[in-house]
């Protein structure tokens, strides 16, 4: 099942939603699990491996 990453415009938190393609194509109403706002925007899911931070 694909994972869709969203960001909430109200609280600014990111969250991931698991939806089947069929569910996603039905334009489901996604709600932020943190503040229950539906003012959310899809973000591009990144598949980058862990990057080692050196400071
Ligand atoms: Zn939120």
mmCIF file of the protein (N, C-alpha, C, O) and its ligand, coordinates in Angstrom:
data_MODEL
# 
_entry.id   MODEL 
# 
loop_
_entity.id 
_entity.type 
_entity.pdbx_number_of_molecules 
1 polymer     1 
2 non-polymer 1 
# 
_entity_poly.entity_id                      1 
_entity_poly.type                           'polypeptide(L)' 
_entity_poly.nstd_linkage                   no 
_entity_poly.nstd_monomer                   no 
_entity_poly.pdbx_seq_one_letter_code       
;(UNK)(UNK)(UNK)(UNK)(UNK)(UNK)(UNK)(UNK)(UNK)(UNK)(UNK)(UNK)(UNK)(UNK)(UNK)(UNK)
(UNK)(UNK)(UNK)(UNK)(UNK)(UNK)(UNK)(UNK)(UNK)(UNK)(UNK)(UNK)(UNK)(UNK)(UNK)(UNK)
(UNK)(UNK)(UNK)(UNK)(UNK)(UNK)(UNK)(UNK)(UNK)(UNK)(UNK)(UNK)(UNK)(UNK)(UNK)(UNK)
(UNK)(UNK)(UNK)(UNK)(UNK)(UNK)(UNK)
;
_entity_poly.pdbx_seq_one_letter_code_can   XXXXXXXXXXXXXXXXXXXXXXXXXXXXXXXXXXXXXXXXXXXXXXXXXXXXXXX 
_entity_poly.pdbx_strand_id                 A 
# 
loop_
_entity_poly_seq.entity_id 
_entity_poly_seq.num 
_entity_poly_seq.mon_id 
_entity_poly_seq.hetero 
1 1  UNK n 
1 2  UNK n 
1 3  UNK n 
1 4  UNK n 
1 5  UNK n 
1 6  UNK n 
1 7  UNK n 
1 8  UNK n 
1 9  UNK n 
1 10 UNK n 
1 11 UNK n 
1 12 UNK n 
1 13 UNK n 
1 14 UNK n 
1 15 UNK n 
1 16 UNK n 
1 17 UNK n 
1 18 UNK n 
1 19 UNK n 
1 20 UNK n 
1 21 UNK n 
1 22 UNK n 
1 23 UNK n 
1 24 UNK n 
1 25 UNK n 
1 26 UNK n 
1 27 UNK n 
1 28 UNK n 
1 29 UNK n 
1 30 UNK n 
1 31 UNK n 
1 32 UNK n 
1 33 UNK n 
1 34 UNK n 
1 35 UNK n 
1 36 UNK n 
1 37 UNK n 
1 38 UNK n 
1 39 UNK n 
1 40 UNK n 
1 41 UNK n 
1 42 UNK n 
1 43 UNK n 
1 44 UNK n 
1 45 UNK n 
1 46 UNK n 
1 47 UNK n 
1 48 UNK n 
1 49 UNK n 
1 50 UNK n 
1 51 UNK n 
1 52 UNK n 
1 53 UNK n 
1 54 UNK n 
1 55 UNK n 
# 
loop_
_struct_asym.id 
_struct_asym.entity_id 
A 1 
B 2 
# 
loop_
_chem_comp.id 
_chem_comp.type 
_chem_comp.mon_nstd_flag 
UNK 'L-peptide linking' . 
ZN  non-polymer         . 
# 
_pdbx_entity_nonpoly.entity_id   2 
_pdbx_entity_nonpoly.name        ? 
_pdbx_entity_nonpoly.comp_id     ZN 
# 
_pdbx_nonpoly_scheme.asym_id         B 
_pdbx_nonpoly_scheme.entity_id       2 
_pdbx_nonpoly_scheme.mon_id          ZN 
_pdbx_nonpoly_scheme.ndb_seq_num     1 
_pdbx_nonpoly_scheme.pdb_seq_num     101 
_pdbx_nonpoly_scheme.auth_seq_num    101 
_pdbx_nonpoly_scheme.pdb_mon_id      ZN 
_pdbx_nonpoly_scheme.auth_mon_id     ZN 
_pdbx_nonpoly_scheme.pdb_strand_id   A 
_pdbx_nonpoly_scheme.pdb_ins_code    . 
# 
loop_
_atom_site.group_PDB 
_atom_site.id 
_atom_site.type_symbol 
_atom_site.label_atom_id 
_atom_site.label_alt_id 
_atom_site.label_comp_id 
_atom_site.label_asym_id 
_atom_site.label_entity_id 
_atom_site.label_seq_id 
_atom_site.pdbx_PDB_ins_code 
_atom_site.Cartn_x 
_atom_site.Cartn_y 
_atom_site.Cartn_z 
_atom_site.occupancy 
_atom_site.B_iso_or_equiv 
_atom_site.pdbx_formal_charge 
_atom_site.auth_seq_id 
_atom_site.auth_comp_id 
_atom_site.auth_asym_id 
_atom_site.auth_atom_id 
_atom_site.pdbx_PDB_model_num 
ATOM   1   N  N  . UNK A 1 1  ? 0.848   -1.203 0.000  1.00 0.00 ? 1   UNK A N  1 
ATOM   2   C  CA . UNK A 1 1  ? 0.000   0.000  0.000  1.00 0.00 ? 1   UNK A CA 1 
ATOM   3   C  C  . UNK A 1 1  ? 0.879   1.247  0.000  1.00 0.00 ? 1   UNK A C  1 
ATOM   4   O  O  . UNK A 1 1  ? 1.774   1.375  0.835  1.00 0.00 ? 1   UNK A O  1 
ATOM   5   N  N  . UNK A 1 2  ? 0.632   2.154  -0.921 1.00 0.00 ? 2   UNK A N  1 
ATOM   6   C  CA . UNK A 1 2  ? 1.497   3.332  -0.989 1.00 0.00 ? 2   UNK A CA 1 
ATOM   7   C  C  . UNK A 1 2  ? 1.293   4.262  0.197  1.00 0.00 ? 2   UNK A C  1 
ATOM   8   O  O  . UNK A 1 2  ? 0.212   4.342  0.782  1.00 0.00 ? 2   UNK A O  1 
ATOM   9   N  N  . UNK A 1 3  ? 2.345   4.944  0.522  1.00 0.00 ? 3   UNK A N  1 
ATOM   10  C  CA . UNK A 1 3  ? 2.288   5.924  1.601  1.00 0.00 ? 3   UNK A CA 1 
ATOM   11  C  C  . UNK A 1 3  ? 2.290   7.316  0.999  1.00 0.00 ? 3   UNK A C  1 
ATOM   12  O  O  . UNK A 1 3  ? 3.061   7.618  0.089  1.00 0.00 ? 3   UNK A O  1 
ATOM   13  N  N  . UNK A 1 4  ? 1.425   8.143  1.517  1.00 0.00 ? 4   UNK A N  1 
ATOM   14  C  CA . UNK A 1 4  ? 1.352   9.512  1.042  1.00 0.00 ? 4   UNK A CA 1 
ATOM   15  C  C  . UNK A 1 4  ? 1.736   10.428 2.184  1.00 0.00 ? 4   UNK A C  1 
ATOM   16  O  O  . UNK A 1 4  ? 1.244   10.308 3.306  1.00 0.00 ? 4   UNK A O  1 
ATOM   17  N  N  . UNK A 1 5  ? 2.618   11.336 1.865  1.00 0.00 ? 5   UNK A N  1 
ATOM   18  C  CA . UNK A 1 5  ? 3.091   12.237 2.909  1.00 0.00 ? 5   UNK A CA 1 
ATOM   19  C  C  . UNK A 1 5  ? 2.369   13.583 2.781  1.00 0.00 ? 5   UNK A C  1 
ATOM   20  O  O  . UNK A 1 5  ? 2.269   14.165 1.700  1.00 0.00 ? 5   UNK A O  1 
ATOM   21  N  N  . UNK A 1 6  ? 1.886   14.036 3.893  1.00 0.00 ? 6   UNK A N  1 
ATOM   22  C  CA . UNK A 1 6  ? 1.176   15.314 3.920  1.00 0.00 ? 6   UNK A CA 1 
ATOM   23  C  C  . UNK A 1 6  ? 1.822   16.225 4.940  1.00 0.00 ? 6   UNK A C  1 
ATOM   24  O  O  . UNK A 1 6  ? 2.487   15.786 5.879  1.00 0.00 ? 6   UNK A O  1 
ATOM   25  N  N  . UNK A 1 7  ? 1.602   17.508 4.721  1.00 0.00 ? 7   UNK A N  1 
ATOM   26  C  CA . UNK A 1 7  ? 1.994   18.475 5.731  1.00 0.00 ? 7   UNK A CA 1 
ATOM   27  C  C  . UNK A 1 7  ? 0.760   19.293 6.079  1.00 0.00 ? 7   UNK A C  1 
ATOM   28  O  O  . UNK A 1 7  ? -0.004  19.702 5.204  1.00 0.00 ? 7   UNK A O  1 
ATOM   29  N  N  . UNK A 1 8  ? 0.585   19.519 7.364  1.00 0.00 ? 8   UNK A N  1 
ATOM   30  C  CA . UNK A 1 8  ? -0.550  20.292 7.834  1.00 0.00 ? 8   UNK A CA 1 
ATOM   31  C  C  . UNK A 1 8  ? -0.193  21.778 7.798  1.00 0.00 ? 8   UNK A C  1 
ATOM   32  O  O  . UNK A 1 8  ? 0.835   22.199 8.327  1.00 0.00 ? 8   UNK A O  1 
ATOM   33  N  N  . UNK A 1 9  ? -1.055  22.548 7.169  1.00 0.00 ? 9   UNK A N  1 
ATOM   34  C  CA . UNK A 1 9  ? -0.770  23.974 7.072  1.00 0.00 ? 9   UNK A CA 1 
ATOM   35  C  C  . UNK A 1 9  ? -1.131  24.707 8.350  1.00 0.00 ? 9   UNK A C  1 
ATOM   36  O  O  . UNK A 1 9  ? -0.706  25.844 8.557  1.00 0.00 ? 9   UNK A O  1 
ATOM   37  N  N  . UNK A 1 10 ? -1.897  24.080 9.194  1.00 0.00 ? 10  UNK A N  1 
ATOM   38  C  CA . UNK A 1 10 ? -2.286  24.727 10.442 1.00 0.00 ? 10  UNK A CA 1 
ATOM   39  C  C  . UNK A 1 10 ? -1.236  24.556 11.533 1.00 0.00 ? 10  UNK A C  1 
ATOM   40  O  O  . UNK A 1 10 ? -0.860  25.520 12.201 1.00 0.00 ? 10  UNK A O  1 
ATOM   41  N  N  . UNK A 1 11 ? -0.767  23.329 11.709 1.00 0.00 ? 11  UNK A N  1 
ATOM   42  C  CA . UNK A 1 11 ? 0.208   23.119 12.780 1.00 0.00 ? 11  UNK A CA 1 
ATOM   43  C  C  . UNK A 1 11 ? 1.600   22.851 12.227 1.00 0.00 ? 11  UNK A C  1 
ATOM   44  O  O  . UNK A 1 11 ? 2.566   22.782 12.987 1.00 0.00 ? 11  UNK A O  1 
ATOM   45  N  N  . UNK A 1 12 ? 1.714   22.696 10.894 1.00 0.00 ? 12  UNK A N  1 
ATOM   46  C  CA . UNK A 1 12 ? 3.019   22.571 10.273 1.00 0.00 ? 12  UNK A CA 1 
ATOM   47  C  C  . UNK A 1 12 ? 3.665   21.211 10.427 1.00 0.00 ? 12  UNK A C  1 
ATOM   48  O  O  . UNK A 1 12 ? 4.836   21.035 10.092 1.00 0.00 ? 12  UNK A O  1 
ATOM   49  N  N  . UNK A 1 13 ? 2.915   20.250 10.929 1.00 0.00 ? 13  UNK A N  1 
ATOM   50  C  CA . UNK A 1 13 ? 3.501   18.935 11.141 1.00 0.00 ? 13  UNK A CA 1 
ATOM   51  C  C  . UNK A 1 13 ? 3.290   18.048 9.926  1.00 0.00 ? 13  UNK A C  1 
ATOM   52  O  O  . UNK A 1 13 ? 2.300   18.158 9.202  1.00 0.00 ? 13  UNK A O  1 
ATOM   53  N  N  . UNK A 1 14 ? 4.250   17.174 9.737  1.00 0.00 ? 14  UNK A N  1 
ATOM   54  C  CA . UNK A 1 14 ? 4.158   16.222 8.635  1.00 0.00 ? 14  UNK A CA 1 
ATOM   55  C  C  . UNK A 1 14 ? 3.609   14.908 9.162  1.00 0.00 ? 14  UNK A C  1 
ATOM   56  O  O  . UNK A 1 14 ? 3.858   14.520 10.303 1.00 0.00 ? 14  UNK A O  1 
ATOM   57  N  N  . UNK A 1 15 ? 2.858   14.235 8.307  1.00 0.00 ? 15  UNK A N  1 
ATOM   58  C  CA . UNK A 1 15 ? 2.379   12.916 8.680  1.00 0.00 ? 15  UNK A CA 1 
ATOM   59  C  C  . UNK A 1 15 ? 2.204   12.076 7.417  1.00 0.00 ? 15  UNK A C  1 
ATOM   60  O  O  . UNK A 1 15 ? 2.113   12.597 6.306  1.00 0.00 ? 15  UNK A O  1 
ATOM   61  N  N  . UNK A 1 16 ? 2.160   10.799 7.617  1.00 0.00 ? 16  UNK A N  1 
ATOM   62  C  CA . UNK A 1 16 ? 2.067   9.877  6.496  1.00 0.00 ? 16  UNK A CA 1 
ATOM   63  C  C  . UNK A 1 16 ? 0.744   9.139  6.566  1.00 0.00 ? 16  UNK A C  1 
ATOM   64  O  O  . UNK A 1 16 ? 0.314   8.685  7.627  1.00 0.00 ? 16  UNK A O  1 
ATOM   65  N  N  . UNK A 1 17 ? 0.117   9.031  5.417  1.00 0.00 ? 17  UNK A N  1 
ATOM   66  C  CA . UNK A 1 17 ? -1.163  8.337  5.328  1.00 0.00 ? 17  UNK A CA 1 
ATOM   67  C  C  . UNK A 1 17 ? -1.002  7.162  4.381  1.00 0.00 ? 17  UNK A C  1 
ATOM   68  O  O  . UNK A 1 17 ? -0.416  7.291  3.306  1.00 0.00 ? 17  UNK A O  1 
ATOM   69  N  N  . UNK A 1 18 ? -1.522  6.032  4.784  1.00 0.00 ? 18  UNK A N  1 
ATOM   70  C  CA . UNK A 1 18 ? -1.478  4.859  3.919  1.00 0.00 ? 18  UNK A CA 1 
ATOM   71  C  C  . UNK A 1 18 ? -2.838  4.685  3.245  1.00 0.00 ? 18  UNK A C  1 
ATOM   72  O  O  . UNK A 1 18 ? -3.858  4.481  3.903  1.00 0.00 ? 18  UNK A O  1 
ATOM   73  N  N  . UNK A 1 19 ? -2.822  4.771  1.929  1.00 0.00 ? 19  UNK A N  1 
ATOM   74  C  CA . UNK A 1 19 ? -4.057  4.647  1.172  1.00 0.00 ? 19  UNK A CA 1 
ATOM   75  C  C  . UNK A 1 19 ? -3.813  3.746  -0.027 1.00 0.00 ? 19  UNK A C  1 
ATOM   76  O  O  . UNK A 1 19 ? -2.731  3.749  -0.615 1.00 0.00 ? 19  UNK A O  1 
ATOM   77  N  N  . UNK A 1 20 ? -4.819  2.987  -0.374 1.00 0.00 ? 20  UNK A N  1 
ATOM   78  C  CA . UNK A 1 20 ? -4.725  2.270  -1.646 1.00 0.00 ? 20  UNK A CA 1 
ATOM   79  C  C  . UNK A 1 20 ? -4.893  3.283  -2.766 1.00 0.00 ? 20  UNK A C  1 
ATOM   80  O  O  . UNK A 1 20 ? -5.417  4.377  -2.558 1.00 0.00 ? 20  UNK A O  1 
ATOM   81  N  N  . UNK A 1 21 ? -4.443  2.905  -3.952 1.00 0.00 ? 21  UNK A N  1 
ATOM   82  C  CA . UNK A 1 21 ? -4.544  3.819  -5.085 1.00 0.00 ? 21  UNK A CA 1 
ATOM   83  C  C  . UNK A 1 21 ? -6.010  4.182  -5.335 1.00 0.00 ? 21  UNK A C  1 
ATOM   84  O  O  . UNK A 1 21 ? -6.330  5.322  -5.668 1.00 0.00 ? 21  UNK A O  1 
ATOM   85  N  N  . UNK A 1 22 ? -6.875  3.213  -5.171 1.00 0.00 ? 22  UNK A N  1 
ATOM   86  C  CA . UNK A 1 22 ? -8.299  3.444  -5.390 1.00 0.00 ? 22  UNK A CA 1 
ATOM   87  C  C  . UNK A 1 22 ? -8.838  4.471  -4.389 1.00 0.00 ? 22  UNK A C  1 
ATOM   88  O  O  . UNK A 1 22 ? -9.595  5.371  -4.752 1.00 0.00 ? 22  UNK A O  1 
ATOM   89  N  N  . UNK A 1 23 ? -8.443  4.323  -3.152 1.00 0.00 ? 23  UNK A N  1 
ATOM   90  C  CA . UNK A 1 23 ? -8.877  5.282  -2.136 1.00 0.00 ? 23  UNK A CA 1 
ATOM   91  C  C  . UNK A 1 23 ? -8.351  6.674  -2.454 1.00 0.00 ? 23  UNK A C  1 
ATOM   92  O  O  . UNK A 1 23 ? -9.060  7.673  -2.332 1.00 0.00 ? 23  UNK A O  1 
ATOM   93  N  N  . UNK A 1 24 ? -7.097  6.711  -2.861 1.00 0.00 ? 24  UNK A N  1 
ATOM   94  C  CA . UNK A 1 24 ? -6.476  8.007  -3.144 1.00 0.00 ? 24  UNK A CA 1 
ATOM   95  C  C  . UNK A 1 24 ? -7.158  8.686  -4.324 1.00 0.00 ? 24  UNK A C  1 
ATOM   96  O  O  . UNK A 1 24 ? -7.363  9.900  -4.310 1.00 0.00 ? 24  UNK A O  1 
ATOM   97  N  N  . UNK A 1 25 ? -7.505  7.915  -5.336 1.00 0.00 ? 25  UNK A N  1 
ATOM   98  C  CA . UNK A 1 25 ? -8.153  8.486  -6.519 1.00 0.00 ? 25  UNK A CA 1 
ATOM   99  C  C  . UNK A 1 25 ? -9.559  8.985  -6.205 1.00 0.00 ? 25  UNK A C  1 
ATOM   100 O  O  . UNK A 1 25 ? -10.110 9.808  -6.936 1.00 0.00 ? 25  UNK A O  1 
ATOM   101 N  N  . UNK A 1 26 ? -10.126 8.493  -5.135 1.00 0.00 ? 26  UNK A N  1 
ATOM   102 C  CA . UNK A 1 26 ? -11.438 8.967  -4.721 1.00 0.00 ? 26  UNK A CA 1 
ATOM   103 C  C  . UNK A 1 26 ? -11.378 10.284 -3.975 1.00 0.00 ? 26  UNK A C  1 
ATOM   104 O  O  . UNK A 1 26 ? -12.384 10.734 -3.427 1.00 0.00 ? 26  UNK A O  1 
ATOM   105 N  N  . UNK A 1 27 ? -10.204 10.908 -3.947 1.00 0.00 ? 27  UNK A N  1 
ATOM   106 C  CA . UNK A 1 27 ? -9.976  12.191 -3.278 1.00 0.00 ? 27  UNK A CA 1 
ATOM   107 C  C  . UNK A 1 27 ? -10.496 12.183 -1.839 1.00 0.00 ? 27  UNK A C  1 
ATOM   108 O  O  . UNK A 1 27 ? -11.427 12.914 -1.502 1.00 0.00 ? 27  UNK A O  1 
ATOM   109 N  N  . UNK A 1 28 ? -9.904  11.376 -1.023 1.00 0.00 ? 28  UNK A N  1 
ATOM   110 C  CA . UNK A 1 28 ? -10.349 11.295 0.364  1.00 0.00 ? 28  UNK A CA 1 
ATOM   111 C  C  . UNK A 1 28 ? -10.018 12.574 1.120  1.00 0.00 ? 28  UNK A C  1 
ATOM   112 O  O  . UNK A 1 28 ? -9.067  13.285 0.794  1.00 0.00 ? 28  UNK A O  1 
ATOM   113 N  N  . UNK A 1 29 ? -10.810 12.841 2.116  1.00 0.00 ? 29  UNK A N  1 
ATOM   114 C  CA . UNK A 1 29 ? -10.501 13.985 2.971  1.00 0.00 ? 29  UNK A CA 1 
ATOM   115 C  C  . UNK A 1 29 ? -9.490  13.546 4.009  1.00 0.00 ? 29  UNK A C  1 
ATOM   116 O  O  . UNK A 1 29 ? -9.756  12.696 4.859  1.00 0.00 ? 29  UNK A O  1 
ATOM   117 N  N  . UNK A 1 30 ? -8.329  14.152 3.909  1.00 0.00 ? 30  UNK A N  1 
ATOM   118 C  CA . UNK A 1 30 ? -7.260  13.812 4.833  1.00 0.00 ? 30  UNK A CA 1 
ATOM   119 C  C  . UNK A 1 30 ? -7.279  14.809 5.977  1.00 0.00 ? 30  UNK A C  1 
ATOM   120 O  O  . UNK A 1 30 ? -7.332  16.022 5.771  1.00 0.00 ? 30  UNK A O  1 
ATOM   121 N  N  . UNK A 1 31 ? -7.236  14.281 7.164  1.00 0.00 ? 31  UNK A N  1 
ATOM   122 C  CA . UNK A 1 31 ? -7.198  15.162 8.326  1.00 0.00 ? 31  UNK A CA 1 
ATOM   123 C  C  . UNK A 1 31 ? -5.882  14.988 9.066  1.00 0.00 ? 31  UNK A C  1 
ATOM   124 O  O  . UNK A 1 31 ? -5.329  13.893 9.169  1.00 0.00 ? 31  UNK A O  1 
ATOM   125 N  N  . UNK A 1 32 ? -5.417  16.093 9.566  1.00 0.00 ? 32  UNK A N  1 
ATOM   126 C  CA . UNK A 1 32 ? -4.188  16.069 10.356 1.00 0.00 ? 32  UNK A CA 1 
ATOM   127 C  C  . UNK A 1 32 ? -4.436  15.304 11.653 1.00 0.00 ? 32  UNK A C  1 
ATOM   128 O  O  . UNK A 1 32 ? -5.377  15.606 12.388 1.00 0.00 ? 32  UNK A O  1 
ATOM   129 N  N  . UNK A 1 33 ? -3.591  14.314 11.932 1.00 0.00 ? 33  UNK A N  1 
ATOM   130 C  CA . UNK A 1 33 ? -3.780  13.545 13.164 1.00 0.00 ? 33  UNK A CA 1 
ATOM   131 C  C  . UNK A 1 33 ? -3.378  14.329 14.409 1.00 0.00 ? 33  UNK A C  1 
ATOM   132 O  O  . UNK A 1 33 ? -3.673  13.917 15.531 1.00 0.00 ? 33  UNK A O  1 
ATOM   133 N  N  . UNK A 1 34 ? -2.713  15.446 14.208 1.00 0.00 ? 34  UNK A N  1 
ATOM   134 C  CA . UNK A 1 34 ? -2.232  16.226 15.350 1.00 0.00 ? 34  UNK A CA 1 
ATOM   135 C  C  . UNK A 1 34 ? -3.261  17.251 15.805 1.00 0.00 ? 34  UNK A C  1 
ATOM   136 O  O  . UNK A 1 34 ? -3.470  17.434 17.004 1.00 0.00 ? 34  UNK A O  1 
ATOM   137 N  N  . UNK A 1 35 ? -3.905  17.920 14.851 1.00 0.00 ? 35  UNK A N  1 
ATOM   138 C  CA . UNK A 1 35 ? -4.847  18.968 15.226 1.00 0.00 ? 35  UNK A CA 1 
ATOM   139 C  C  . UNK A 1 35 ? -6.202  18.797 14.543 1.00 0.00 ? 35  UNK A C  1 
ATOM   140 O  O  . UNK A 1 35 ? -7.074  19.656 14.671 1.00 0.00 ? 35  UNK A O  1 
ATOM   141 N  N  . UNK A 1 36 ? -6.383  17.696 13.821 1.00 0.00 ? 36  UNK A N  1 
ATOM   142 C  CA . UNK A 1 36 ? -7.621  17.331 13.122 1.00 0.00 ? 36  UNK A CA 1 
ATOM   143 C  C  . UNK A 1 36 ? -8.055  18.362 12.072 1.00 0.00 ? 36  UNK A C  1 
ATOM   144 O  O  . UNK A 1 36 ? -9.211  18.366 11.649 1.00 0.00 ? 36  UNK A O  1 
ATOM   145 N  N  . UNK A 1 37 ? -7.151  19.214 11.663 1.00 0.00 ? 37  UNK A N  1 
ATOM   146 C  CA . UNK A 1 37 ? -7.456  20.134 10.580 1.00 0.00 ? 37  UNK A CA 1 
ATOM   147 C  C  . UNK A 1 37 ? -7.441  19.399 9.250  1.00 0.00 ? 37  UNK A C  1 
ATOM   148 O  O  . UNK A 1 37 ? -6.684  18.445 9.072  1.00 0.00 ? 37  UNK A O  1 
ATOM   149 N  N  . UNK A 1 38 ? -8.275  19.840 8.318  1.00 0.00 ? 38  UNK A N  1 
ATOM   150 C  CA . UNK A 1 38 ? -8.193  19.248 6.980  1.00 0.00 ? 38  UNK A CA 1 
ATOM   151 C  C  . UNK A 1 38 ? -7.473  20.191 6.018  1.00 0.00 ? 38  UNK A C  1 
ATOM   152 O  O  . UNK A 1 38 ? -7.533  20.018 4.801  1.00 0.00 ? 38  UNK A O  1 
ATOM   153 N  N  . UNK A 1 39 ? -6.815  21.158 6.559  1.00 0.00 ? 39  UNK A N  1 
ATOM   154 C  CA . UNK A 1 39 ? -6.029  22.105 5.765  1.00 0.00 ? 39  UNK A CA 1 
ATOM   155 C  C  . UNK A 1 39 ? -4.632  21.523 5.552  1.00 0.00 ? 39  UNK A C  1 
ATOM   156 O  O  . UNK A 1 39 ? -3.636  22.040 6.058  1.00 0.00 ? 39  UNK A O  1 
ATOM   157 N  N  . UNK A 1 40 ? -4.592  20.437 4.793  1.00 0.00 ? 40  UNK A N  1 
ATOM   158 C  CA . UNK A 1 40 ? -3.338  19.719 4.609  1.00 0.00 ? 40  UNK A CA 1 
ATOM   159 C  C  . UNK A 1 40 ? -2.957  19.721 3.138  1.00 0.00 ? 40  UNK A C  1 
ATOM   160 O  O  . UNK A 1 40 ? -3.804  19.860 2.255  1.00 0.00 ? 40  UNK A O  1 
ATOM   161 N  N  . UNK A 1 41 ? -1.686  19.568 2.905  1.00 0.00 ? 41  UNK A N  1 
ATOM   162 C  CA . UNK A 1 41 ? -1.192  19.571 1.530  1.00 0.00 ? 41  UNK A CA 1 
ATOM   163 C  C  . UNK A 1 41 ? -0.277  18.379 1.318  1.00 0.00 ? 41  UNK A C  1 
ATOM   164 O  O  . UNK A 1 41 ? 0.516   18.016 2.187  1.00 0.00 ? 41  UNK A O  1 
ATOM   165 N  N  . UNK A 1 42 ? -0.404  17.794 0.174  1.00 0.00 ? 42  UNK A N  1 
ATOM   166 C  CA . UNK A 1 42 ? 0.416   16.647 -0.182 1.00 0.00 ? 42  UNK A CA 1 
ATOM   167 C  C  . UNK A 1 42 ? 1.867   17.103 -0.356 1.00 0.00 ? 42  UNK A C  1 
ATOM   168 O  O  . UNK A 1 42 ? 2.121   18.138 -0.971 1.00 0.00 ? 42  UNK A O  1 
ATOM   169 N  N  . UNK A 1 43 ? 2.780   16.365 0.161  1.00 0.00 ? 43  UNK A N  1 
ATOM   170 C  CA . UNK A 1 43 ? 4.185   16.664 -0.080 1.00 0.00 ? 43  UNK A CA 1 
ATOM   171 C  C  . UNK A 1 43 ? 4.799   15.514 -0.859 1.00 0.00 ? 43  UNK A C  1 
ATOM   172 O  O  . UNK A 1 43 ? 4.275   14.400 -0.870 1.00 0.00 ? 43  UNK A O  1 
ATOM   173 N  N  . UNK A 1 44 ? 5.883   15.794 -1.490 1.00 0.00 ? 44  UNK A N  1 
ATOM   174 C  CA . UNK A 1 44 ? 6.550   14.759 -2.268 1.00 0.00 ? 44  UNK A CA 1 
ATOM   175 C  C  . UNK A 1 44 ? 7.294   13.832 -1.322 1.00 0.00 ? 44  UNK A C  1 
ATOM   176 O  O  . UNK A 1 44 ? 8.105   14.260 -0.501 1.00 0.00 ? 44  UNK A O  1 
ATOM   177 N  N  . UNK A 1 45 ? 6.997   12.576 -1.462 1.00 0.00 ? 45  UNK A N  1 
ATOM   178 C  CA . UNK A 1 45 ? 7.649   11.591 -0.615 1.00 0.00 ? 45  UNK A CA 1 
ATOM   179 C  C  . UNK A 1 45 ? 9.078   11.391 -1.084 1.00 0.00 ? 45  UNK A C  1 
ATOM   180 O  O  . UNK A 1 45 ? 9.348   11.177 -2.266 1.00 0.00 ? 45  UNK A O  1 
ATOM   181 N  N  . UNK A 1 46 ? 9.942   11.464 -0.165 1.00 0.00 ? 46  UNK A N  1 
ATOM   182 C  CA . UNK A 1 46 ? 11.354  11.318 -0.513 1.00 0.00 ? 46  UNK A CA 1 
ATOM   183 C  C  . UNK A 1 46 ? 11.839  9.918  -0.146 1.00 0.00 ? 46  UNK A C  1 
ATOM   184 O  O  . UNK A 1 46 ? 11.448  9.341  0.869  1.00 0.00 ? 46  UNK A O  1 
ATOM   185 N  N  . UNK A 1 47 ? 12.677  9.413  -0.984 1.00 0.00 ? 47  UNK A N  1 
ATOM   186 C  CA . UNK A 1 47 ? 13.174  8.075  -0.762 1.00 0.00 ? 47  UNK A CA 1 
ATOM   187 C  C  . UNK A 1 47 ? 14.675  8.071  -0.495 1.00 0.00 ? 47  UNK A C  1 
ATOM   188 O  O  . UNK A 1 47 ? 15.358  7.065  -0.690 1.00 0.00 ? 47  UNK A O  1 
ATOM   189 N  N  . UNK A 1 48 ? 15.157  9.194  -0.055 1.00 0.00 ? 48  UNK A N  1 
ATOM   190 C  CA . UNK A 1 48 ? 16.586  9.265  0.226  1.00 0.00 ? 48  UNK A CA 1 
ATOM   191 C  C  . UNK A 1 48 ? 16.947  8.425  1.442  1.00 0.00 ? 48  UNK A C  1 
ATOM   192 O  O  . UNK A 1 48 ? 16.220  8.370  2.434  1.00 0.00 ? 48  UNK A O  1 
ATOM   193 N  N  . UNK A 1 49 ? 18.063  7.795  1.327  1.00 0.00 ? 49  UNK A N  1 
ATOM   194 C  CA . UNK A 1 49 ? 18.560  7.064  2.473  1.00 0.00 ? 49  UNK A CA 1 
ATOM   195 C  C  . UNK A 1 49 ? 19.078  8.069  3.502  1.00 0.00 ? 49  UNK A C  1 
ATOM   196 O  O  . UNK A 1 49 ? 19.247  9.258  3.231  1.00 0.00 ? 49  UNK A O  1 
ATOM   197 N  N  . UNK A 1 50 ? 19.315  7.540  4.666  1.00 0.00 ? 50  UNK A N  1 
ATOM   198 C  CA . UNK A 1 50 ? 19.803  8.412  5.735  1.00 0.00 ? 50  UNK A CA 1 
ATOM   199 C  C  . UNK A 1 50 ? 21.087  9.121  5.306  1.00 0.00 ? 50  UNK A C  1 
ATOM   200 O  O  . UNK A 1 50 ? 22.019  8.519  4.775  1.00 0.00 ? 50  UNK A O  1 
ATOM   201 N  N  . UNK A 1 51 ? 21.087  10.382 5.554  1.00 0.00 ? 51  UNK A N  1 
ATOM   202 C  CA . UNK A 1 51 ? 22.294  11.136 5.255  1.00 0.00 ? 51  UNK A CA 1 
ATOM   203 C  C  . UNK A 1 51 ? 23.069  11.370 6.551  1.00 0.00 ? 51  UNK A C  1 
ATOM   204 O  O  . UNK A 1 51 ? 22.515  11.728 7.590  1.00 0.00 ? 51  UNK A O  1 
ATOM   205 N  N  . UNK A 1 52 ? 24.319  11.159 6.440  1.00 0.00 ? 52  UNK A N  1 
ATOM   206 C  CA . UNK A 1 52 ? 25.129  11.345 7.652  1.00 0.00 ? 52  UNK A CA 1 
ATOM   207 C  C  . UNK A 1 52 ? 25.507  12.824 7.765  1.00 0.00 ? 52  UNK A C  1 
ATOM   208 O  O  . UNK A 1 52 ? 26.139  13.405 6.883  1.00 0.00 ? 52  UNK A O  1 
ATOM   209 N  N  . UNK A 1 53 ? 25.103  13.383 8.857  1.00 0.00 ? 53  UNK A N  1 
ATOM   210 C  CA . UNK A 1 53 ? 25.386  14.796 9.073  1.00 0.00 ? 53  UNK A CA 1 
ATOM   211 C  C  . UNK A 1 53 ? 26.736  14.971 9.738  1.00 0.00 ? 53  UNK A C  1 
ATOM   212 O  O  . UNK A 1 53 ? 27.049  14.370 10.766 1.00 0.00 ? 53  UNK A O  1 
ATOM   213 N  N  . UNK A 1 54 ? 27.501  15.806 9.112  1.00 0.00 ? 54  UNK A N  1 
ATOM   214 C  CA . UNK A 1 54 ? 28.785  16.136 9.730  1.00 0.00 ? 54  UNK A CA 1 
ATOM   215 C  C  . UNK A 1 54 ? 28.827  17.627 9.948  1.00 0.00 ? 54  UNK A C  1 
ATOM   216 O  O  . UNK A 1 54 ? 28.617  18.406 9.019  1.00 0.00 ? 54  UNK A O  1 
ATOM   217 N  N  . UNK A 1 55 ? 29.092  18.015 11.145 1.00 0.00 ? 55  UNK A N  1 
ATOM   218 C  CA . UNK A 1 55 ? 29.094  19.455 11.433 1.00 0.00 ? 55  UNK A CA 1 
ATOM   219 C  C  . UNK A 1 55 ? 30.502  19.914 11.764 1.00 0.00 ? 55  UNK A C  1 
ATOM   220 O  O  . UNK A 1 55 ? 30.718  21.095 12.037 1.00 0.00 ? 55  UNK A O  1 
HETATM 221 ZN ZN . ZN  B 2 .  ? -2.241  19.897 12.105 1.00 0.00 ? 101 ZN  A ZN 1 
# 
